[in-house]
Amino acid sequence: MFLNFLFVFAFAVTASAHTITVRGAFLCDRNRKLPIFVELFEHDRKFASNFHNGRTSGSKSIAAIEDDRLNWTHTRSYQMFEVTGTEKEYFGIMPYLRVMHRCRDFDETLIINLGRRKGISAFDIGDIDLEDPKTSTEIRDKFAGKFN
């Protein structure tokens, strides 16, 4: 039992820190001062067993662990934003942006996947048009395969 604990503890302290910085701007001609809320998350694919509110799998119940929010910021339409977050993981991180806005006069959430990242990553996503109804599908995985 003690050896198991020691092995898990030793493995846990060897996780590397991975940092990502994302910058860009969101555009909305309908409202050039539109408030926009941007969150930087890290996708977790872990599962917790014996969680009472989870799905049932055989005799055990499992539930997905929530993704980690690394950082967040408020910005406005046509204003440059920058958000940076750091997470310790063994094999890199899978960050994504969650962008909440009302450019088209109703609540919208835009997800932008940033792919697997290791070490220190920084890149510019450019200008993203929130008014275009195609944006949410075209931008979702646009940056997932781009590494710097």
Sine and cosine of phi, psi and omega as CSV:
sin_phi,cos_phi,sin_psi,cos_psi,sin_omega,cos_omega
0.00,0.00,-0.72,0.69,-0.01,-1.00
-0.89,0.45,-0.63,0.78,0.02,-1.00
-0.90,0.43,-0.63,0.78,0.07,-1.00
-0.87,0.49,-0.72,0.70,0.03,-1.00
-0.88,0.48,-0.70,0.71,-0.01,-1.00
-0.89,0.46,-0.67,0.75,0.02,-1.00
-0.89,0.45,-0.73,0.69,0.01,-1.00
-0.89,0.45,-0.69,0.72,0.00,-1.00
-0.89,0.45,-0.70,0.71,0.00,-1.00
-0.90,0.45,-0.65,0.76,0.01,-1.00
-0.93,0.37,-0.58,0.81,-0.03,-1.00
-0.92,0.38,-0.60,0.80,-0.03,-1.00
-0.98,0.20,-0.12,0.99,0.01,-1.00
-1.00,-0.07,0.04,1.00,0.03,-1.00
-0.89,0.45,0.63,-0.78,-0.03,-1.00
-1.00,-0.08,0.50,-0.86,0.07,-1.00
-1.00,0.09,0.73,-0.69,0.03,-1.00
-0.85,-0.53,0.77,-0.64,-0.06,-1.00
-0.86,-0.52,0.70,-0.72,0.05,-1.00
-0.77,-0.63,0.67,-0.74,0.10,-0.99
-0.85,-0.53,0.79,-0.62,0.00,-1.00
-0.84,-0.54,0.72,-0.69,0.07,-1.00
-0.72,-0.69,0.37,-0.93,0.01,-1.00
0.23,-0.97,-0.30,-0.96,0.02,-1.00
-0.53,-0.85,0.53,-0.85,0.07,-1.00
-0.93,-0.36,0.70,-0.72,-0.09,-1.00
-0.93,-0.37,0.66,-0.76,0.08,-1.00
-0.49,-0.87,0.98,-0.22,-0.03,-1.00
-0.93,0.38,-0.44,0.90,0.01,-1.00
-0.90,0.43,-0.53,0.85,-0.05,-1.00
-0.53,-0.85,0.99,-0.14,-0.07,-1.00
-0.95,0.30,-0.11,0.99,0.07,-1.00
-0.89,-0.46,0.38,0.93,-0.04,-1.00
-0.84,0.55,0.82,-0.57,0.10,-1.00
-0.96,0.28,0.68,-0.74,-0.04,-1.00
-0.73,-0.68,0.74,-0.68,0.00,-1.00
-0.96,-0.28,0.84,-0.55,-0.07,-1.00
-0.88,-0.48,0.81,-0.58,0.06,-1.00
-0.88,-0.48,0.66,-0.75,0.09,-1.00
-0.97,-0.26,0.89,-0.46,-0.01,-1.00
-0.91,-0.42,0.33,-0.94,0.13,-0.99
-0.86,-0.51,0.84,-0.54,-0.06,-1.00
-0.95,0.30,0.81,-0.59,0.07,-1.00
-0.95,-0.30,0.76,-0.65,0.05,-1.00
-0.96,-0.28,0.40,0.92,-0.03,-1.00
-1.00,0.08,0.32,-0.95,0.06,-1.00
-0.74,-0.67,0.59,-0.81,0.06,-1.00
-0.96,-0.27,0.77,-0.64,0.01,-1.00
-1.00,-0.01,0.35,-0.94,0.01,-1.00
0.85,0.53,0.61,0.80,0.05,-1.00
-1.00,-0.06,0.83,-0.55,-0.19,-0.98
-0.92,0.39,-0.36,0.93,0.01,-1.00
-0.99,-0.16,0.14,0.99,-0.11,-0.99
-1.00,0.04,-0.05,-1.00,0.07,-1.00
-0.96,0.28,0.39,-0.92,0.05,-1.00
-0.99,-0.16,0.76,-0.65,0.04,-1.00
-0.76,-0.65,0.99,-0.15,-0.09,-1.00
0.94,0.35,-0.78,-0.63,-0.01,-1.00
-1.00,-0.02,-0.17,0.99,-0.01,-1.00
-0.96,-0.30,0.50,-0.87,0.12,-0.99
-0.97,-0.23,0.57,-0.82,0.00,-1.00
-0.77,-0.64,0.44,-0.90,0.04,-1.00
-0.56,-0.83,0.64,-0.77,0.05,-1.00
-0.93,0.37,0.68,-0.73,0.10,-1.00
-0.97,0.23,0.66,-0.75,-0.03,-1.00
-0.89,0.45,0.52,-0.85,0.07,-1.00
-0.91,0.42,0.46,-0.89,-0.02,-1.00
-1.00,0.03,0.80,-0.60,0.12,-0.99
-1.00,0.09,0.90,-0.44,-0.05,-1.00
-0.99,0.11,-0.59,0.81,-0.02,-1.00
-0.14,-0.99,0.16,-0.99,0.04,-1.00
-0.45,-0.89,0.30,-0.96,0.06,-1.00
-0.42,-0.91,0.39,-0.92,0.17,-0.98
-0.98,-0.22,0.61,-0.79,0.09,-1.00
-0.60,-0.80,-0.05,-1.00,0.06,-1.00
-0.74,-0.67,0.34,-0.94,0.05,-1.00
-0.82,0.58,0.68,-0.74,0.00,-1.00
0.94,0.35,0.12,0.99,0.03,-1.00
-0.97,-0.26,0.74,-0.68,0.04,-1.00
-0.91,0.41,0.61,-0.79,0.09,-1.00
-0.82,-0.57,0.33,-0.94,0.13,-0.99
-0.54,-0.84,0.72,-0.70,0.03,-1.00
-0.68,-0.73,0.71,-0.71,-0.04,-1.00
-0.79,-0.61,0.65,-0.76,0.05,-1.00
-0.58,-0.81,0.45,-0.89,0.00,-1.00
-0.75,-0.66,0.64,-0.77,0.01,-1.00
-0.58,-0.81,0.62,-0.78,0.08,-1.00
-1.00,-0.07,0.85,-0.53,0.05,-1.00
-0.55,-0.83,0.31,-0.95,-0.02,-1.00
-0.98,0.20,-0.68,0.74,-0.17,-0.98
-0.88,-0.48,0.51,0.86,-0.04,-1.00
1.00,-0.07,0.02,-1.00,-0.03,-1.00
-0.82,-0.58,0.33,-0.94,0.07,-1.00
-0.86,-0.51,0.99,0.14,-0.06,-1.00
-0.98,0.18,0.38,-0.92,0.13,-0.99
-0.47,-0.88,0.40,-0.91,0.08,-1.00
-0.98,-0.18,0.65,-0.76,0.17,-0.98
-0.90,-0.44,0.89,-0.45,-0.11,-0.99
-0.91,-0.40,0.87,-0.49,-0.01,-1.00
-0.93,-0.36,0.75,-0.66,-0.08,-1.00
-0.38,-0.93,0.09,-1.00,0.05,-1.00
-0.73,-0.69,0.66,0.75,-0.06,-1.00
-0.85,0.52,-0.65,0.76,-0.04,-1.00
-0.99,-0.16,0.48,0.88,0.09,-1.00
0.92,0.39,0.36,0.93,0.19,-0.98
-0.53,-0.85,0.38,-0.92,-0.04,-1.00
-0.90,0.44,0.79,-0.62,0.05,-1.00
-0.73,-0.68,0.55,-0.84,0.10,-0.99
-0.81,-0.58,0.83,-0.56,-0.01,-1.00
-0.95,-0.30,0.79,-0.62,0.05,-1.00
-0.96,-0.29,0.76,-0.65,0.03,-1.00
-0.82,-0.57,0.96,-0.27,0.03,-1.00
-0.97,0.25,0.66,-0.75,-0.06,-1.00
-0.92,-0.39,0.14,0.99,0.07,-1.00
0.96,0.27,0.01,-1.00,0.02,-1.00
-0.98,0.22,0.73,-0.68,-0.02,-1.00
-0.80,-0.60,0.60,-0.80,0.07,-1.00
-0.76,-0.65,0.55,-0.83,0.03,-1.00
0.94,0.35,-0.67,-0.74,-0.02,-1.00
-0.96,-0.27,0.84,-0.54,0.00,-1.00
-0.81,-0.58,0.65,-0.76,0.09,-1.00
-0.56,-0.83,0.75,-0.67,0.06,-1.00
-0.39,-0.92,0.29,-0.96,-0.05,-1.00
-0.96,-0.29,0.83,-0.55,0.02,-1.00
-1.00,0.07,-0.05,1.00,0.05,-1.00
0.98,0.21,-0.40,-0.92,0.01,-1.00
-0.99,-0.12,0.78,-0.62,-0.02,-1.00
-0.89,-0.46,0.84,-0.55,-0.04,-1.00
-0.99,0.13,0.94,-0.34,-0.01,-1.00
-0.98,0.19,-0.25,0.97,-0.02,-1.00
-0.98,0.19,-0.45,0.89,-0.05,-1.00
-0.96,0.27,0.86,-0.51,-0.01,-1.00
-0.90,0.44,-0.33,0.94,0.01,-1.00
-0.99,0.16,-0.24,0.97,-0.10,-0.99
-0.82,0.57,-0.71,0.70,-0.09,-1.00
-0.87,0.49,-0.58,0.82,0.02,-1.00
-1.00,0.09,-0.58,0.81,-0.04,-1.00
-0.96,0.28,-0.51,0.86,-0.11,-0.99
-1.00,-0.09,-0.32,0.95,-0.13,-0.99
-0.76,0.65,-0.76,0.65,-0.04,-1.00
-0.89,-0.45,0.26,0.97,-0.05,-1.00
-0.86,0.52,-0.58,0.81,-0.08,-1.00
-0.98,-0.21,0.04,1.00,-0.09,-1.00
-0.91,0.43,-0.50,0.87,-0.03,-1.00
-0.97,-0.23,0.07,1.00,-0.05,-1.00
-1.00,-0.08,0.86,-0.52,0.03,-1.00
-0.89,-0.46,0.52,-0.85,0.04,-1.00
-0.94,-0.35,0.00,0.00,0.00,0.00
